[in-house]
Amino acid sequence: MTTTPQPALYVPHGGGPCFFMDDPDGVWTGMATFLAALPKQLPATPRAILVVSGHWETADLAVTGSPAPPLVFDYYGF
């Protein structure tokens, strides 16, 4: 099996449902354009994607290995 190094990316999620909000400065439109073009810029199709989130806390290490994990809404406690 041949492996191709992939870039590490930091992709912010914006504030709330950013792609459905008003976008007077073009920030969300720019991010959407970047994300849409990203697959063509990668050296190869990734075999896996690691997502690390600071929005979920557990007492112990927790890993989700589901191909379709449920959406977690954490908009509370602010």
Residue pairs with C-beta under 8 A, 6 or more apart in sequence:
4 43
4 44
5 43
6 42
6 43
6 44
6 46
7 42
9 38
11 35
12 31
14 27
14 28
14 31
15 21
16 75
18 27
18 28
18 31
19 28
19 32
21 28
23 29
39 45
55 72
55 74
56 62
56 72
56 74
